[in-house]
């Protein structure tokens, strides 16, 4: 088997010399990360977009982030 060539950040192209065949191998971690929107609990503004790993953090995300409307740090929760 010839070493992989990087095709994309999530995929590798392998070439198998025994079978004379090439195939793609996708990283599983690329599909486990999803984009989430963080909404301020006090004002209701959706101020931040981030990613999270579904396997490591299956529950909703809660972070203290800066709210520009209130000009202080408040609790932000993940929305759908």
DRENTORKOL-3810 file (N, C-alpha, C; in nm, 4 decimals):
REM DRENTORKOL-3810
@n.u->0.0848; n.v->-0.1169; n.w->0.0000; ca.u->0.0000; ca.v->0.0000; ca.w->0.0000; c.u->0.0898; c.v->0.1237; c.w->0.0000
@n.u->0.0612; n.v->0.2143; n.w->-0.0879; ca.u->0.1360; ca.v->0.3393; ca.w->-0.0974; c.u->0.0803; c.v->0.4361; c.w->0.0058
@n.u->0.1658; n.v->0.5186; n.w->0.0671; ca.u->0.1160; ca.v->0.6134; ca.w->0.1679; c.u->0.0070; c.v->0.7049; c.w->0.1125
@n.u->-0.0701; n.v->0.7575; n.w->0.2032; ca.u->-0.1862; ca.v->0.8383; ca.w->0.1656; c.u->-0.1452; c.v->0.9760; c.w->0.1173
@n.u->-0.2214; n.v->1.0266; n.w->0.0244; ca.u->-0.2075; ca.v->1.1647; ca.w->-0.0177; c.u->-0.3267; c.v->1.2415; c.w->0.0354
@n.u->-0.2997; n.v->1.3590; n.w->0.0876; ca.u->-0.4074; ca.v->1.4390; ca.w->0.1450; c.u->-0.4842; c.v->1.5052; c.w->0.0315
@n.u->-0.6114; n.v->1.4741; n.w->0.0209; ca.u->-0.6973; ca.v->1.5324; ca.w->-0.0813; c.u->-0.7724; c.v->1.6508; c.w->-0.0236
@n.u->-0.8212; n.v->1.6350; n.w->0.0954; ca.u->-0.8995; ca.v->1.7363; ca.w->0.1640; c.u->-0.8633; c.v->1.7260; c.w->0.3108
@n.u->-0.9086; n.v->1.8202; n.w->0.3913; ca.u->-0.8800; ca.v->1.8129; ca.w->0.5345; c.u->-0.9459; c.v->1.6914; c.w->0.5981
@n.u->-1.0543; n.v->1.6435; n.w->0.5392; ca.u->-1.1279; ca.v->1.5310; ca.w->0.5960; c.u->-1.1043; c.v->1.3999; c.w->0.5220
@n.u->-1.0314; n.v->1.4015; n.w->0.4090; ca.u->-1.0195; ca.v->1.2794; ca.w->0.3296; c.u->-0.8746; c.v->1.2524; c.w->0.2896
@n.u->-0.8420; n.v->1.1256; n.w->0.2780; ca.u->-0.7124; ca.v->1.0809; ca.w->0.2305; c.u->-0.7345; c.v->0.9857; c.w->0.1138
@n.u->-0.6465; n.v->0.9905; n.w->0.0145; ca.u->-0.6550; ca.v->0.9004; ca.w->-0.0995; c.u->-0.5480; c.v->0.7934; c.w->-0.0835
@n.u->-0.5892; n.v->0.6676; n.w->-0.0752; ca.u->-0.4979; ca.v->0.5547; ca.w->-0.0623; c.u->-0.4937; c.v->0.4778; c.w->-0.1940
@n.u->-0.3768; n.v->0.4210; n.w->-0.2239; ca.u->-0.3625; ca.v->0.3372; ca.w->-0.3426; c.u->-0.3088; c.v->0.2020; c.w->-0.2988
@n.u->-0.3846; n.v->0.0967; n.w->-0.3235; ca.u->-0.3474; ca.v->-0.0392; ca.w->-0.2853; c.u->-0.2813; c.v->-0.1065; c.w->-0.4053
@n.u->-0.1506; n.v->-0.1368; n.w->-0.3937; ca.u->-0.0768; ca.v->-0.1948; ca.w->-0.5058; c.u->-0.1125; c.v->-0.3410; c.w->-0.5292
@n.u->-0.1524; n.v->-0.4127; n.w->-0.4258; ca.u->-0.1868; ca.v->-0.5544; ca.w->-0.4418; c.u->-0.3135; c.v->-0.5716; c.w->-0.5251
@n.u->-0.4103; n.v->-0.4863; n.w->-0.5016; ca.u->-0.5370; ca.v->-0.4949; ca.w->-0.5747; c.u->-0.5431; c.v->-0.3979; c.w->-0.6922
@n.u->-0.4407; n.v->-0.3139; n.w->-0.7046; ca.u->-0.4371; ca.v->-0.2114; ca.w->-0.8085; c.u->-0.5632; c.v->-0.1245; c.w->-0.8012
@n.u->-0.5886; n.v->-0.0748; n.w->-0.6834; ca.u->-0.7121; ca.v->-0.0020; ca.w->-0.6579; c.u->-0.6815; c.v->0.1186; c.w->-0.5700
@n.u->-0.7562; n.v->0.2235; n.w->-0.5877; ca.u->-0.7431; ca.v->0.3411; ca.w->-0.5012; c.u->-0.8780; c.v->0.3676; c.w->-0.4353
@n.u->-0.8738; n.v->0.4236; n.w->-0.3169; ca.u->-0.9973; ca.v->0.4519; ca.w->-0.2448; c.u->-0.9763; c.v->0.5685; c.w->-0.1500
@n.u->-1.0864; n.v->0.6314; n.w->-0.1130; ca.u->-1.0844; ca.v->0.7423; ca.w->-0.0188; c.u->-1.1097; c.v->0.6908; c.w->0.1215
@n.u->-1.0440; n.v->0.7519; n.w->0.2171; ca.u->-1.0690; ca.v->0.7220; ca.w->0.3574; c.u->-1.1012; c.v->0.8547; c.w->0.4254
@n.u->-1.2207; n.v->0.8653; n.w->0.4804; ca.u->-1.2636; ca.v->0.9880; ca.w->0.5455; c.u->-1.2391; c.v->0.9784; c.w->0.6949
@n.u->-1.1922; n.v->1.0883; n.w->0.7518; ca.u->-1.1727; ca.v->1.0924; ca.w->0.8960; c.u->-1.3084; c.v->1.0997; c.w->0.9645
@n.u->-1.3260; n.v->1.0198; n.w->1.0657; ca.u->-1.4527; ca.v->1.0161; ca.w->1.1382; c.u->-1.4743; c.v->1.1438; c.w->1.2177
@n.u->-1.3665; n.v->1.2045; n.w->1.2640; ca.u->-1.3795; ca.v->1.3235; ca.w->1.3476; c.u->-1.4400; c.v->1.4408; c.w->1.2721
@n.u->-1.4243; n.v->1.4440; n.w->1.1422; ca.u->-1.4798; ca.v->1.5543; ca.w->1.0640; c.u->-1.6317; c.v->1.5542; c.w->1.0685
@n.u->-1.6919; n.v->1.4369; n.w->1.0801; ca.u->-1.8368; ca.v->1.4290; ca.w->1.0833; c.u->-1.8928; c.v->1.4438; c.w->1.2245
@n.u->-1.8096; n.v->1.4339; n.w->1.3251; ca.u->-1.8564; ca.v->1.4436; ca.w->1.4627; c.u->-1.8663; c.v->1.5887; c.w->1.5095
@n.u->-1.7976; n.v->1.6811; n.w->1.4428; ca.u->-1.8021; ca.v->1.8211; ca.w->1.4830; c.u->-1.9178; c.v->1.8908; c.w->1.4120
@n.u->-1.9975; n.v->1.9640; n.w->1.4895; ca.u->-2.1109; ca.v->2.0371; ca.w->1.4332; c.u->-2.1032; c.v->2.1831; c.w->1.4763
@n.u->-2.1582; n.v->2.2705; n.w->1.3918; ca.u->-2.1646; ca.v->2.4120; ca.w->1.4263; c.u->-2.2810; c.v->2.4350; c.w->1.5212
@n.u->-2.2581; n.v->2.5169; n.w->1.6232; ca.u->-2.3647; ca.v->2.5523; ca.w->1.7166; c.u->-2.3663; c.v->2.7035; c.w->1.7330
@n.u->-2.4842; n.v->2.7573; n.w->1.7628; ca.u->-2.5016; ca.v->2.9005; ca.w->1.7857; c.u->-2.5223; c.v->2.9214; c.w->1.9346
@n.u->-2.4501; n.v->3.0190; n.w->1.9914; ca.u->-2.4642; ca.v->3.0503; ca.w->2.1333; c.u->-2.5509; c.v->3.1741; c.w->2.1487
@n.u->-2.6529; n.v->3.1637; n.w->2.2330; ca.u->-2.7481; ca.v->3.2721; ca.w->2.2548; c.u->-2.7364; c.v->3.3218; c.w->2.3979
@n.u->-2.7351; n.v->3.4540; n.w->2.4149; ca.u->-2.7280; ca.v->3.5148; ca.w->2.5475; c.u->-2.8578; c.v->3.4857; c.w->2.6226
@n.u->-2.8464; n.v->3.4447; n.w->2.7488; ca.u->-2.9658; ca.v->3.4111; ca.w->2.8271; c.u->-3.0382; c.v->3.5358; c.w->2.8765
@n.u->-2.9688; n.v->3.6486; n.w->2.8854; ca.u->-3.0316; ca.v->3.7705; ca.w->2.9383; c.u->-3.0957; c.v->3.8566; c.w->2.8300
@n.u->-3.0312; n.v->3.8706; n.w->2.7150; ca.u->-3.0862; ca.v->3.9563; ca.w->2.6092; c.u->-3.1517; c.v->3.8775; c.w->2.4969
@n.u->-3.1147; n.v->3.7510; n.w->2.4796; ca.u->-3.1689; ca.v->3.6707; ca.w->2.3706; c.u->-3.0940; c.v->3.6882; c.w->2.2401
@n.u->-2.9875; n.v->3.7681; n.w->2.2401; ca.u->-2.9074; ca.v->3.7881; ca.w->2.1193; c.u->-2.8242; c.v->3.6641; c.w->2.0905
@n.u->-2.8127; n.v->3.6323; n.w->1.9637; ca.u->-2.7263; ca.v->3.5213; ca.w->1.9215; c.u->-2.5938; c.v->3.5820; c.w->1.8772
@n.u->-2.4964; n.v->3.5787; n.w->1.9677; ca.u->-2.3719; ca.v->3.6512; ca.w->1.9463; c.u->-2.2579; c.v->3.5674; c.w->1.8912
@n.u->-2.2566; n.v->3.4382; n.w->1.9146; ca.u->-2.1403; ca.v->3.3565; ca.w->1.8817; c.u->-2.1793; c.v->3.2307; c.w->1.8053
@n.u->-2.0901; n.v->3.1894; n.w->1.7135; ca.u->-2.1010; ca.v->3.0620; ca.w->1.6435; c.u->-1.9719; c.v->2.9867; c.w->1.6710
@n.u->-1.9839; n.v->2.8607; n.w->1.7120; ca.u->-1.8670; ca.v->2.7790; ca.w->1.7416; c.u->-1.8957; c.v->2.6355; c.w->1.6997
@n.u->-1.7998; n.v->2.5472; n.w->1.7188; ca.u->-1.8203; ca.v->2.4060; ca.w->1.6886; c.u->-1.8035; c.v->2.3245; c.w->1.8151
@n.u->-1.8668; n.v->2.2083; n.w->1.8154; ca.u->-1.8497; ca.v->2.1179; ca.w->1.9286; c.u->-1.8472; c.v->1.9750; c.w->1.8773
@n.u->-1.7867; n.v->1.8870; n.w->1.9559; ca.u->-1.7795; ca.v->1.7462; ca.w->1.9222; c.u->-1.9012; c.v->1.6768; c.w->1.9821
@n.u->-1.9826; n.v->1.6145; n.w->1.8977; ca.u->-2.1055; ca.v->1.5502; ca.w->1.9452; c.u->-2.0774; c.v->1.4319; c.w->2.0367
@n.u->-1.9672; n.v->1.3630; n.w->2.0137; ca.u->-1.9362; ca.v->1.2455; ca.w->2.0951; c.u->-1.8899; c.v->1.2860; c.w->2.2353
@n.u->-1.8047; n.v->1.3872; n.w->2.2454; ca.u->-1.7521; ca.v->1.4291; ca.w->2.3760; c.u->-1.8499; c.v->1.5155; c.w->2.4541
@n.u->-1.9321; n.v->1.5940; n.w->2.3849; ca.u->-2.0267; ca.v->1.6855; ca.w->2.4497; c.u->-2.1669; c.v->1.6643; c.w->2.3934
@n.u->-2.2357; n.v->1.5583; n.w->2.4315; ca.u->-2.3700; ca.v->1.5363; ca.w->2.3761; c.u->-2.4738; c.v->1.6335; c.w->2.4313
@n.u->-2.4516; n.v->1.6872; n.w->2.5505; ca.u->-2.5481; ca.v->1.7803; ca.w->2.6096; c.u->-2.5268; c.v->1.9203; c.w->2.5515
@n.u->-2.6196; n.v->2.0094; n.w->2.5820; ca.u->-2.6117; ca.v->2.1468; ca.w->2.5314; c.u->-2.4962; c.v->2.2220; c.w->2.5958
@n.u->-2.4337; n.v->2.3076; n.w->2.5177; ca.u->-2.3175; ca.v->2.3836; ca.w->2.5605; c.u->-2.3615; c.v->2.5085; c.w->2.6364
@n.u->-2.2938; n.v->2.5407; n.w->2.7454; ca.u->-2.3176; ca.v->2.6640; ca.w->2.8214; c.u->-2.1827; c.v->2.7257; c.w->2.8536
@n.u->-2.1612; n.v->2.8488; n.w->2.8070; ca.u->-2.0345; ca.v->2.9187; ca.w->2.8290; c.u->-2.0614; c.v->3.0611; c.w->2.8732
@n.u->-1.9703; n.v->3.1148; n.w->2.9536; ca.u->-1.9775; ca.v->3.2567; ca.w->2.9878; c.u->-1.8986; c.v->3.3339; c.w->2.8828
@n.u->-1.9715; n.v->3.4160; n.w->2.8052; ca.u->-1.9109; ca.v->3.4928; ca.w->2.6973; c.u->-1.9493; c.v->3.6394; c.w->2.7137
@n.u->-1.8778; n.v->3.7261; n.w->2.6423; ca.u->-1.9026; ca.v->3.8697; ca.w->2.6490; c.u->-2.0250; c.v->3.9057; c.w->2.5649
@n.u->-2.1175; n.v->3.9804; n.w->2.6254; ca.u->-2.2362; ca.v->4.0293; ca.w->2.5554; c.u->-2.2145; c.v->4.1772; c.w->2.5242
@n.u->-2.2056; n.v->4.2152; n.w->2.3963; ca.u->-2.1787; ca.v->4.3556; ca.w->2.3627; c.u->-2.2922; c.v->4.4508; c.w->2.3999
@n.u->-2.4162; n.v->4.4032; n.w->2.4037; ca.u->-2.5280; ca.v->4.4907; ca.w->2.4392; c.u->-2.5226; c.v->4.5292; c.w->2.5869
@n.u->-2.4925; n.v->4.4324; n.w->2.6739; ca.u->-2.4848; ca.v->4.4592; ca.w->2.8180; c.u->-2.3458; c.v->4.5033; c.w->2.8618
@n.u->-2.2466; n.v->4.4851; n.w->2.7742; ca.u->-2.1070; ca.v->4.5224; ca.w->2.8006; c.u->-2.0509; c.v->4.4507; c.w->2.9232
@n.u->-2.0858; n.v->4.3217; n.w->2.9348; ca.u->-2.0306; ca.v->4.2391; ca.w->3.0424; c.u->-2.0443; c.v->4.0925; c.w->3.0031
@n.u->-1.9810; n.v->4.0063; n.w->3.0795; ca.u->-1.9884; ca.v->3.8627; ca.w->3.0533; c.u->-2.1194; c.v->3.8060; c.w->3.1086
@n.u->-2.1870; n.v->3.7267; n.w->3.0258; ca.u->-2.3122; ca.v->3.6622; ca.w->3.0660; c.u->-2.3084; c.v->3.5162; c.w->3.0217
@n.u->-2.4055; n.v->3.4399; n.w->3.0671; ca.u->-2.4158; ca.v->3.2999; ca.w->3.0289; c.u->-2.4773; c.v->3.2890; c.w->2.8896
@n.u->-2.4120; n.v->3.2147; n.w->2.8019; ca.u->-2.4617; ca.v->3.1894; ca.w->2.6670; c.u->-2.4883; c.v->3.0400; c.w->2.6547
@n.u->-2.6056; n.v->3.0049; n.w->2.5983; ca.u->-2.6440; ca.v->2.8648; ca.w->2.5816; c.u->-2.6563; c.v->2.8307; c.w->2.4336
@n.u->-2.6354; n.v->2.7050; n.w->2.4055; ca.u->-2.6483; ca.v->2.6552; ca.w->2.2685; c.u->-2.7951; c.v->2.6541; c.w->2.2272
@n.u->-2.8221; n.v->2.6995; n.w->2.1040; ca.u->-2.9576; ca.v->2.6957; ca.w->2.0492; c.u->-2.9609; c.v->2.5987; c.w->1.9323
@n.u->-3.0809; n.v->2.5655; n.w->1.8877; ca.u->-3.0949; ca.v->2.4740; ca.w->1.7736; c.u->-3.0625; c.v->2.5452; c.w->1.6449
END
